[in-house]
Amino acid sequence: MNLLPKSCQEFGSVDYWEKFFQQRGRRAFEWYGSYLELCGVLHKYIKPREKVLVIGCGNSELSEQLYDVGYQDIVNIDISEVVIKQMKERNASRRPQMSFLKMDMTQMEFPDASFQVVLDKGTLDAVLTDEEEKTLHQVDRMLAEVGRVLQVGGRYLCISLAQAHILKKAVGHFSREGWMVRVHQVANSQDQVLEAEPRFSLPVFAFIMTKFRPVPGSALQIFELCAQEQGKPVRLESAERLAEAVRERQQYAWLCSQLYRKAGLGSVSLDLCDGDTGEPRYTLHVVDSPTVKPSRDNHFAIFIIPQGRETEWLFGMEEGRKQLAASAGFRRLITVALHRGQRYEGMDSIQAELSARVMELAPAGMPAQQQVPFLSVGGDIGVRTVQHQDCSPLSGSYVVEDVQGDDKHYFRRLIFLSNRNVVQSEARLLKDVSHRAQKKRKKDRKKQRPADTPEDLPTAPGQSIDKSYLCCEHHKAMIAGLALLRNPELLLETPLALLVVGLGGGSLPLFVHDHFPKSCIDAVEIDPSMLEVATRWFGFSQSDRMKVHIADGLDYITSLAGREAWPHYSVVVFDVDSKDPTLGMSCPPPAFVDQPFLQKVKSILTPEEACSCHLASSALDPFRVSGCPDLLGPWTC
């Protein structure tokens, strides 16, 4: 039996609903969930002794179940004479105090301020089918009547899918009237889904519009979102931001439904935010392994990435995560990265916090009551301490943080938050400092101090940085490449003029300065903030053999190329990234390997060593360089 309308406009037709309930019969039709799914929100916002008006009641059992648990002052109205007759007959003896009236909600016959609550389960959605003038006029009359029959302090509870045009209309109307607007997500229980009834992939929301007494000249508007049934409402600055937050919840629900129905959707990642602040707290990556044969115990697992290790290839890159999932042997593995700036008490508290959320991402076919394992490296959530955070006009927001590596050493890192999974600079901390840090952390935990307090480790760089250790693999390759200049034994005895474009934390020029006593280094850094970071946090200092020039590396080399008398370099190193994250080749930026610029680089190299110069980069693209055949051959890249 097909009860669907021929067009959405029929939802507003009396004839359609008369035919619907005649064909449907007495069997209840529960739009947007049953009483058990909605009772948490309803009991939160309706008091048992309040007078409640249910508009567009249909043959839903919601009113009856509210009545049975103590809400007995309930009036129900509907435009369908058929359904009102059915409901009167069904409740006459069992619920004598509850009334059912045939009435048009756009022209209600009740006096002003007759009710403390108006309850609407799907009625606004059924009426507001489009944004044509006739429809909007009808909805305006409906909402105006709702406002008229409610007392000051009363509430309009509207259960809705919160589609964009409905949210815009309802929120816009009541906020202009000076009402408080709260949108509350309803938790649907998948265990209560009946296969016989069509269900929605989108989540169900409850609008709670609270009527305030009009204040002449007041422009105060209150918008709140409560994304969890027991969570605190989050205050939002505008109706637009509220709509955006609702849309994010809808996209998440749609993603969950897609992940449940089928595996192998490709790369899927999402952020889970703090319910109180709205700030990202966890980043989840969903990885399916279609080659894994299903068994009872290998459907689903969660892998907690230790703090500070999310930048490693195994955890930070899609191919690495696929390898991790295949090695773990689960059909679906979700990796969870912990955000800096958030506080985590330990693995048990993270597991308790995530259990409900991650189960929404479980694959189909998982046995009921299946235990989902939480995995990690050594069962530890790792250690990360933010030492310094600032914002540079050139590099954007950045942090300096200390993390514990897999070898129990501690490392100091510079991270640009525009690309938070890439380590810009890294240095190893001396062990005695690490031991002191561990003791201080234990003491701090007792005091319940925030995890990002700058005093967690000493800021005296000369006492904390292991300058003899190169953390970055590309820095090691650059140093090894110096052996191509001349006999390695002579490198320590003869002058070595080095130009490093890109300072970062200064680890590379500092290593050359300390290990090659005849070296003279010029470092070029475009961002003056990075010189301050390198000096304060990474043990860098200038000397008579090492100078830093604040300039654009392209301009600096171009200016030198035009000077005949300028001392030439034996080595030119590019250790610079692009500030444009949209570029596929980020290190160095493409301009550094264009043929005209490489000709300028060649001109500032010492003539006797021009055939064995060292052009180094953290990610030099050989295909870009190969476009310059006259510069290749004797060059070392």
For each residue, the residues with C-beta under 8 A, 3 or more apart:
1: 23
2:
3: 20 23 24
4:
5: 8 9 10 11 16
6: 10
7: 10
8: 5 11 129 130
9: 5 12 13 129 130 135
10: 5 6 7 13 16
11: 5 8 16 126 127 129
12: 9 126 127 129 135 138
13: 9 10 16 17
14: 17 18 79 80
15: 18 19
16: 5 10 11 13 19 20
17: 13 14 20 21 58 78 79 80 83
18: 14 15 21 22 80 81 82
19: 15 16 22 23
20: 3 16 17 23 24 80
21: 17 18 24 25 58 59 80 82 83 86
22: 18 19 25 82
23: 1 3 19 20
24: 3 20 21 27 29 59
25: 21 22
26: 59 86 90
27: 24 59
28: 59 60 61
29: 24 58 59 60 197
30: 33 34 60 61 62 197
31: 58 60 121 122 159
32: 38 121 122 159 160 161 186 200 204
33: 30 37 38 159 186 188 204
34: 30 37 38 61 192
35: 38 39 42 61 62 65 66
36: 39 189 192
37: 33 34 186 187 188 189 192 204
38: 32 33 34 35 41 42 62 121 159 186 204 206
39: 35 36 42 43 65
40: 43 44 186 187 229
41: 38 44 45 157 184 186 206 229
42: 35 38 39 45 46 66 119 157
43: 39 40 46
44: 40 41
45: 41 42 117 155 157 206 208
46: 42 43 50 52 66 71 117 119 155 157
47: 50 116
48: 70 71 72
49: 73
50: 46 47 71 73 115 116 117
51: 73 75 114 115 116 117
52: 46 66 71 73 74 75 115 116 117 118 119
53: 74 75 76 77 110 114 115 117 118 119 149
54: 57 62 63 74 75 76 77 118 119 120 121
55: 77 105 118 119 120 123 142 146
56: 77 78 79 105 120 121 122 123 126
57: 54 60 62 63 76 77 78 83 87 100
58: 17 21 29 31 78 80 83
59: 21 24 26 27 28 29 83 86 87
60: 28 29 30 31 57 63 121
61: 28 30 34 35 64 65
62: 30 35 38 54 57 65 66 119 121
63: 54 57 60 66 67 74 76 98
64: 61 67 68 90 91 95 98
65: 35 39 61 62 68 69
66: 35 42 46 52 62 63 69 71 74
67: 63 64 71 72 74 95 97 98
68: 64 65 95
69: 65 66
70: 48
71: 46 48 50 52 66 67 74
72: 48 67 95 97 98
73: 49 50 51 52 97
74: 52 53 54 63 66 67 71 98 99
75: 51 52 53 54 98 99 101 115
76: 53 54 57 63 87 98 99 100 101
77: 53 54 55 56 57 100 101 102 103 105 108
78: 17 56 57 58 83 84 87 100 102 103
79: 14 17 56 102 103 104 105
80: 14 17 18 20 21 58 83 84 102
81: 18 84 85 102
82: 18 21 22 85 86
83: 17 21 57 58 59 78 80 86 87
84: 78 80 81 87 88 100 101 102
85: 81 82 88 89
86: 21 26 59 82 83 89 90
87: 57 59 76 78 83 84 90 91 100
88: 84 85 91 92 100
89: 85 86 92
90: 26 64 86 87 94
91: 64 87 88 94 95 98 100
92: 88 89 96
93: 96
94: 90 91
95: 64 67 68 72 91 98
96: 92 93
97: 67 72 73
98: 63 64 67 72 74 75 76 91 95
99: 74 75 76
100: 57 76 77 78 84 87 88 91
101: 75 76 77 84
102: 77 78 79 80 81 84
103: 77 78 79 107 108 109
104: 79 107 108
105: 55 56 77 79 108 123 142 145 146
106: 138 141 142 145
107: 103 104 141 145
108: 77 103 104 105 145 148 149
109: 103
110: 53 114 115 149
111: 114 149
112: 148 149
113: 148 149 150 151 152 154
114: 51 53 110 111 149 151
115: 50 51 52 53 75 110 118 149 150 151 154
116: 47 50 51 52 150 151 153 154 155
117: 45 46 50 51 52 53 150 154 155 156 157
118: 52 53 54 55 115 146 149 150 154 155 156 157
119: 42 46 52 53 54 55 62 157
120: 54 55 56 123 124 146 156 157 158 159 160
121: 31 32 38 54 56 60 62 159
122: 31 32 56 125 126 159 160
123: 55 56 105 120 126 127 158
124: 120 127 128 139 142 158 160 166 170
125: 122 128 160 161 163 166
126: 11 12 56 122 123 129
127: 11 12 123 124 135 138 139 142
128: 124 125 135 136 139 165 166 169
129: 8 9 11 12 126 135
130: 8 9 135 165
131: 135 136 165
132: 135 136
133: 136 137
134: 137 138
135: 9 12 127 128 129 130 131 132 138 139
136: 128 131 132 133 139 140 169
137: 133 134 140 141
138: 12 106 127 134 135 141 142
139: 124 127 128 135 136 142 143 169
140: 136 137 143 144 173
141: 106 107 137 138 144 145
142: 55 105 106 124 127 138 139 145 146
143: 139 140 146 147 170 173 174
144: 140 141 147 148
145: 105 106 107 108 141 142 148 149
146: 55 105 118 120 142 143 149 150 156
147: 143 144 150 156 174 177 179 211
148: 108 112 113 144 145
149: 53 108 110 111 112 113 114 115 118 145 146
150: 113 115 116 117 118 146 147 154 155 156 211
151: 113 114 115 116 154 211
152: 113 211 212 213
153: 116 210 211 212
154: 113 115 116 117 118 150 151 210 211
155: 45 46 116 117 118 150 208 209 210 211
156: 117 118 120 146 147 150 174 207 208 209 211
157: 41 42 45 46 117 118 119 120 206 207 208
158: 120 123 124 170 206 207 209
159: 31 32 33 38 120 121 122 186 204 205 206
160: 32 120 122 124 125 163 166 167 170 204 205 206 207
161: 32 125 166 200 202 203 204 205
162: 166 167 183 202 205 207 246 250
163: 125 160 166 167
164: 167 168 243 247
165: 128 130 131 168 169
166: 124 125 128 160 161 162 163 169 170
167: 160 162 163 164 170 171 183 242 243 246
168: 164 165 171 172 239 243
169: 128 136 139 165 166 172 173
170: 124 143 158 160 166 167 173 174 207 209
171: 167 168 174 175 181 183 207 223 239 242 243
172: 168 169 175 176 239
173: 140 143 169 170 176 177
174: 143 147 156 170 171 177 179 181 209
175: 171 172 178 179 181 221 223 239
176: 172 173
177: 147 173 174 211 214
178: 175 212 214 215 218 220 221
179: 147 174 175 209 210 211 212
180: 209 210 212 222 224
181: 171 174 175 207 208 209 221 222 223 224 239 242
182: 207 208 209 210 223 224 225 226 233
183: 162 167 171 205 206 207 208 224 225 226 242 245 246
184: 41 205 206 207 208 225 226 233
185: 203 204 205 206 225 226 227 228 229 249
186: 32 33 37 38 40 41 159 203 204 205 206 229
187: 37 40 228 229
188: 33 37 192 193 203 204
189: 36 37 192 193
190: 193
191:
192: 34 36 37 188 189
193: 188 189 190 199
194: 197
195:
196:
197: 29 30 194
198:
199: 193
200: 32 161 204
201: 253 254 257
202: 161 162 250 253 254
203: 161 185 186 188 249 250 253
204: 32 33 37 38 159 160 161 185 186 188 200
205: 159 160 161 162 183 184 185 186 246 249
206: 38 41 45 157 158 159 160 183 184 185 186
207: 156 157 158 160 162 170 171 181 182 183 184
208: 45 155 156 157 181 182 183 184
209: 155 156 158 170 174 179 180 181 182
210: 153 154 155 179 180 182
211: 147 150 151 152 153 154 155 156 177 179
212: 152 153 178 179 180 215
213: 152
214: 177 178
215: 178 212 218 220
216:
217:
218: 178 215
219:
220: 178 215
221: 175 178 181 239
222: 180 181 235
223: 171 175 181 182 235 236 237 238 239 241 242
224: 180 181 182 183 233 234 235 236 242
225: 182 183 184 185 233 234 236 242 245 246
226: 182 183 184 185 229 231 232 233 234
227: 185 231 234 245 249 275
228: 185 187 231 275
229: 40 41 185 186 187 226
230:
231: 226 227 228 275 276
232: 226 275 276
233: 182 184 224 225 226
234: 224 225 226 227 245 275 276 277 278
235: 222 223 224
236: 223 224 225 241 242 245
237: 223 241
238: 223 241 242
239: 168 171 172 175 181 221 223 242 243
240: 243 244
241: 223 236 237 238 244 245
242: 167 171 181 183 223 224 225 236 238 239 245 246
243: 164 167 168 171 239 240 246 247
244: 240 241 247 248
245: 183 225 227 234 236 241 242 248 249 278
246: 162 167 183 205 225 242 243 249 250
247: 164 243 244 250 251
248: 244 245 251 252
249: 185 203 205 227 245 246 252 253
250: 162 202 203 246 247 253 254
251: 247 248 254 255
252: 248 249 255 256 270
253: 201 202 203 249 250 256 257
254: 201 202 250 251 257 258
255: 251 252 258 259 268 270
256: 252 253 259 260 360 361
257: 201 253 254 260 261
258: 254 255 261 262 265
259: 255 256 262 263 265 268 286 361 363
260: 256 257 362 363 364
261: 257 258 364
262: 258 259 265 364
263: 259 288 290 331 332 363
264: 288 290
265: 258 259 262 268 286 288
266:
267: 285 318
268: 255 259 265 285 286
269: 283 284 285 286
270: 252 255 283 284
271: 280 281 282 283 284
272: 280 281 282 283 284 354 357
273: 277 278 279 280 281
274: 277 278 279 280 281 342
275: 227 228 231 232 234
276: 231 232 234
277: 234 273 274
278: 234 245 273 274
279: 273 274 339 341 342
280: 271 272 273 274 283 339
281: 271 272 273 274 338 339 342
282: 271 272 336 337 338 339 354
283: 269 270 271 272 280 310 336 337 339
284: 269 270 271 272 334 335 336 337 358 361
285: 267 268 269 318 321 334 335 337
286: 259 265 268 269 332 334 361
287: 321 322 324 325 332 333 334 335
288: 263 264 265 325 331 332 363
289: 292 322 325 326 329 330 331 332 333
290: 263 264 331
291: 326
292: 289 298 326 329 330 331
293:
294: 298 299 331 365
295: 298
296: 299 367 370
297:
298: 292 294 295 301 329 330 331
299: 294 296 330 331 332 362 363 365 366 367 370
300: 330 331 332 333 334 362 363 366 370 372
301: 298 328 330 332 333 334 372 373 374 375
302: 333 334 336 354 358 372 373 374 375
303: 324 328 333 334 335 336 374 375 376
304: 336 338 347 350 374 375 376 381
305: 309 310 315 335 336 337 338 376 382
306: 309 376 377 380 381 382 404
307: 310 338 340 344 381 382 383 384 403
308: 311 382 383 384 401 403 404 405 411 413
309: 305 306 312 315 377 382 403 405 406
310: 283 305 307 315 316 337 338 421
311: 308 315 316 421 422 423
312: 309 315 316 320
313: 316 317 319 320
314: 317 320 321 323 324
315: 305 309 310 311 312 320 321 324 335 337
316: 310 311 312 313 320 421
317: 313 314 320 321
318: 267 285 321 322
319: 313 322 323
320: 312 313 314 315 316 317 323 324
321: 285 287 314 315 317 318 324 325 333 335
322: 287 289 318 319 325 326
323: 314 319 320 326 327
324: 287 303 314 315 320 321 327 328 333 335
325: 287 288 289 321 322 328 330 332 333
326: 289 291 292 322 323 329
327: 323 324
328: 301 303 324 325 333 375
329: 289 292 298 326
330: 289 292 298 299 300 301 325 333
331: 263 288 289 290 292 294 298 299 300 363
332: 263 286 287 288 289 299 300 301 325 361 362 363
333: 287 289 300 301 302 303 321 324 325 328 330
334: 284 285 286 287 300 301 302 303 358 361
335: 284 285 287 303 305 315 321 324
336: 282 283 284 302 303 304 305 350 354 358
337: 282 283 284 285 305 310 315
338: 281 282 304 305 307 310 342 344 350 381 382 384
339: 279 280 281 282 283 342
340: 307 384 386 399 401 415 420 452
341: 279 386 452
342: 274 279 281 338 339 451
343: 450 451
344: 307 338 349 350 381 451
345: 348 349 350
346: 349 350 381
347: 304 350 351 374 376 379 380 381
348: 345 351 352
349: 344 345 346 352 353
350: 304 336 338 344 345 346 347 353 354 374 381
351: 347 348 354 355 374
352: 348 349 355
353: 349 350 357
354: 272 282 302 336 350 351 357 358 374
355: 351 352 358 359 372
356: 359 360
357: 272 353 354 360 361
358: 284 302 334 336 354 355 361 362 372
359: 355 356 362 372
360: 256 356 357
361: 256 259 284 286 332 334 357 358
362: 260 299 300 332 358 359 366 372
363: 259 260 263 288 299 300 331 332 366
364: 260 261 262
365: 294 299
366: 299 300 362 363 370
367: 296 299 370
368:
369:
370: 296 299 300 366 367
371:
372: 300 301 302 355 358 359 362
373: 301 302
374: 301 302 303 304 347 350 351 354
375: 301 302 303 304 328
376: 303 304 305 306 347 379 380 381
377: 306 309 380 382 406
378:
379: 347 376
380: 306 347 376 377
381: 304 306 307 338 344 346 347 350 376
382: 305 306 307 308 309 338 377 403 404
383: 307 308 402 403 404 410 441
384: 307 308 338 340 401 402 403 404 451
385: 401 402 403 437 441 451 452 453 456 457
386: 340 341 389 399 400 401 451 452 454
387: 399 400 401 402 412 454 456 457 459 537
388: 399 400 454 533 536 537
389: 386 397 398 399 400 452
390: 397 398 529
391: 396 397 398
392: 395 396 397 398 527 529 530
393:
394: 526 527 529 579
395: 392 398 416 418 527 529 530 579
396: 391 392 416 417 418
397: 389 390 391 392 416 417 418
398: 389 390 391 392 395 414 415 416 417 424 529 533
399: 340 386 387 388 389 414 415 417
400: 386 387 388 389 412 413 414 415 533 537
401: 308 340 384 385 386 387 412 413 415
402: 383 384 385 387 410 411 412 413 429 437 456 457
403: 307 308 309 382 383 384 385 410 411 413
404: 306 308 382 383 384 408 409 410 411
405: 308 309 408 409 410 411
406: 309 377
407:
408: 404 405 434
409: 404 405 428 429 431 434
410: 383 402 403 404 405 428 429 433 434 437
411: 308 402 403 404 405 426 427 428 429 471
412: 387 400 401 402 426 427 428 429 464 465 505 537 538
413: 308 400 401 402 403 423 424 425 426
414: 398 399 400 423 424 425 426 504 505 533 537 538
415: 340 398 399 400 401 420 422 423 424
416: 395 396 397 398 419 420 422 424
417: 396 397 398 399 420
418: 395 396 397 581
419: 416 422 581
420: 340 415 416 417
421: 310 311 316
422: 311 415 416 419 577
423: 311 413 414 415 426 472
424: 398 413 414 415 416 504 505 577
425: 413 414 472 504 505 506 507 534 538
426: 411 412 413 414 423 471 472 505 507
427: 411 412 465 466 467 469 471 505 507 538 539
428: 409 410 411 412 465 466 469 471
429: 402 409 410 411 412 433 434 437 457 464 465 466
430: 433 434 463 464 465 466
431: 409 434 435
432: 435 436
433: 410 429 430 436 437 457 458 463 464
434: 408 409 410 429 430 431 437 438
435: 431 432 438 439
436: 432 433 439 440 457 458
437: 385 402 410 429 433 434 440 441 456 457
438: 434 435 441 442
439: 435 436 442 443
440: 436 437 443 444 456 457
441: 383 385 437 438 444 445 456
442: 438 439 445 446
443: 439 440 446 447
444: 440 441 447 449 453 456
445: 441 442 448 449
446: 442 443
447: 443 444
448: 445
449: 444 445 453
450: 343 453
451: 342 343 344 384 385 386
452: 340 341 385 386 389
453: 385 444 449 450 456
454: 386 387 388 459
455:
456: 385 387 402 437 440 441 444 453
457: 385 387 402 429 433 436 437 440 464
458: 433 436 463 464
459: 387 454 536 537
460: 463 464
461: 464 465 535 536 537 538 539 540
462: 465 539
463: 430 433 458 460
464: 412 429 430 433 457 458 460 461 539
465: 412 427 428 429 430 461 462 538 539
466: 427 428 429 430 469
467: 427 507 510 511 514 539
468: 511 514 515
469: 427 428 466
470: 475 476 479 507 508 511
471: 411 426 427 428 475 507
472: 423 425 426 475 476 507 508 618
473: 476 477
474: 477 478 575 616 617 618 619
475: 470 471 472 478 479 507 508 511 575
476: 470 472 473 479 480
477: 473 474 480 481 616
478: 474 475 481 482 508 573 575 614 616
479: 470 475 476 482 508 511 512
480: 476 477 483
481: 477 478 484 614 616 636
482: 478 479 485 488 491 496 516 571 614
483: 480 488 491
484: 481 612 614 636
485: 482 491 496 570 571 609 612 614
486: 490 491 494 612
487: 490 491
488: 482 483 491
489: 492 493
490: 486 487 493 494
491: 482 483 485 486 487 488 494 496 516
492: 489 516 517 518
493: 489 490 518
494: 486 490 491 518
495: 518 519 520
496: 482 485 491 512 516 518 519 520 570 571
497: 519 520 567 568 569 570 571 606
498: 509 512 519 520 521 522 569 570 571 573
499: 521 522 524 557 569 571 572 573 604
500: 503 508 509 521 522 523 524 573 575
501: 524 553 556 557 572 573 574 575 576 588 592
502: 523 524 525 553 574 575 576 577 588
503: 500 506 509 523 524 525 530 531 534 540 548
504: 414 424 425 507 508 525 530 534 575
505: 412 414 424 425 426 427 530 533 534 537 538 540
506: 425 503 509 510 523 534 535 538 539 540
507: 425 426 427 467 470 471 472 475 504 510 511 538
508: 470 472 475 478 479 500 504 511 512 573 575
509: 498 500 503 506 512 513 521 523 540 546
510: 467 506 507 513 514 538 539 540 546
511: 467 468 470 475 479 507 508 514 515
512: 479 496 498 508 509 515 516 519 521
513: 509 510 516 519 521 543 545 546
514: 467 468 510 511
515: 468 511 512
516: 482 491 492 496 512 513 519
517: 492
518: 492 493 494 495 496
519: 495 496 497 498 512 513 516 545
520: 495 496 497 498 545 546
521: 498 499 500 509 512 513 545 546 547
522: 498 499 500 547 549 569
523: 500 502 503 506 509 546 547 548 549
524: 499 500 501 502 503 548 549 551 552 553 556
525: 502 503 504 528 530 531 548 549 550 551
526: 394 550 551 552 553 576
527: 392 394 395 530 531
528: 525 531 532 550
529: 390 392 394 395 398 532 533
530: 392 395 503 504 505 525 527 533 534
531: 503 525 527 528 534 535 540 548 550
532: 528 529 535 536
533: 388 398 400 414 505 529 530 536 537 538
534: 425 503 504 505 506 530 531 537 538 540
535: 461 506 531 532 538 540 541
536: 388 459 461 532 533
537: 387 388 400 412 414 459 461 505 533 534
538: 412 414 425 427 461 465 505 506 507 510 533 534 535
539: 427 461 462 464 465 467 506 510
540: 461 503 505 506 509 510 531 534 535
541: 535
542: 546 547 548
543: 513 546
544:
545: 513 519 520 521
546: 509 510 513 520 521 523 542 543
547: 521 522 523 542
548: 503 523 524 525 531 542
549: 522 523 524 525 556
550: 525 526 528 531
551: 524 525 526 555 556
552: 524 526 555 556
553: 501 502 524 526 556 557 574 576 592
554: 557 558 591 592 597
555: 551 552 558 559
556: 501 524 549 551 552 553 559 560
557: 499 501 553 554 560 561 572 597 600 601 604
558: 554 555 561 562 597 600
559: 555 556 562 563
560: 556 557 563 566 604
561: 557 558 600 601 603 604
562: 558 559
563: 559 560 566
564:
565:
566: 560 563 604
567: 497
568: 497 604 605 606 607
569: 497 498 499 522 572 604 605 606
570: 485 496 497 498 605 606 609 613 614
571: 482 485 496 497 498 499 613 614 616
572: 499 501 557 569 601 604 605 613 614 615 616
573: 478 498 499 500 501 508 614 615 616 617
574: 501 502 553 588 592 615 616 617 618 620
575: 474 475 478 500 501 502 504 508 616 617 618
576: 501 502 526 553 587 588 589 592
577: 422 424 502 586 587 588 589 618
578: 581 583 585 586 587 588 589 590
579: 394 395 589
580: 583 586 589
581: 418 419 578 586
582:
583: 578 580 586 589 590
584:
585: 578 589 590 619 621 624
586: 577 578 580 581 583 589 619
587: 576 577 578 617 618 619 620
588: 501 502 574 576 577 578 592 593 617 618 619 620
589: 576 577 578 579 580 583 585 586 592
590: 578 583 585 593 594 624
591: 554 594 597
592: 501 553 554 574 576 588 589 597 617
593: 588 590 597 598 620 621 624 625 628
594: 590 591 597 598
595: 598 599 627 628 631
596: 599 600
597: 554 557 558 591 592 593 594 600 601
598: 593 594 595 601 602 615 625 628 631
599: 595 596 602 603 631
600: 557 558 561 596 597 603 604
601: 557 561 572 597 598 604 605 615
602: 598 599 605 610 613 631
603: 561 599 600
604: 499 557 560 561 566 568 569 572 600 601
605: 568 569 570 572 601 602 609 610 613
606: 497 568 569 570 609 610
607: 568 610
608:
609: 485 570 605 606 612 613
610: 602 605 606 607 613 634
611: 634
612: 484 485 486 609 634 636
613: 570 571 572 602 605 609 610 635 636
614: 478 481 482 484 485 570 571 572 573 636
615: 572 573 574 598 601 620 635 636 637
616: 474 477 478 481 571 572 573 574 575 620 637
617: 474 573 574 575 587 588 592 620
618: 472 474 574 575 577 587 588
619: 474 585 586 587 588
620: 574 587 588 593 615 616 617 624 625 637
621: 585 593 624 625
622: 625 626 637
623: 626 627
624: 585 590 593 620 621 627
625: 593 598 620 621 622 628 631 632 637
626: 622 623 629 632
627: 595 623 624
628: 593 595 598 625 631 632
629: 626 632
630:
631: 595 598 599 602 625 628 635
632: 625 626 628 629 635 637
633:
634: 610 611 612
635: 613 615 631 632
636: 481 484 612 613 614 615
637: 615 616 620 622 625 632
